[in-house]
Amino acid sequence: MLPFRSEIRNSPSRATIKIFLSDESLDERIKKHLEHFNDIEEIEIRESVEQSESKENLTIFLNSDVDINKMKQSIDSSLWWYFEEDMVDE
């Protein structure tokens, strides 16, 4: 199983990026890890209302002038690096 899955979600107010973690106990740690991005306005841990494997997700709100596709790629790269480092440390 992959350690995470990310999706761009369009909503009436604004697009967001949702991160679904395989291990929800890491929500707070991953949230802190992502807070270093200057283009992220806010990150919330939310209950998933969608039908998914995860009960929770990280919802990422971006600053208004940010390219959401490029930001998703940056977040994905950062998370892959995070999980690779974490596995090496074990």
PyMOL commands that set and color helices and strands:
alter all, ss='L'
color gray80, all
select helices_A, chain A and resi 24-34+68-89
alter helices_A, ss='H'
color red, helices_A
select strands_A, chain A and resi 4-9+16-21+40-47+56-62
alter strands_A, ss='S'
color yellow, strands_A
deselect
rebuild
show_as cartoon
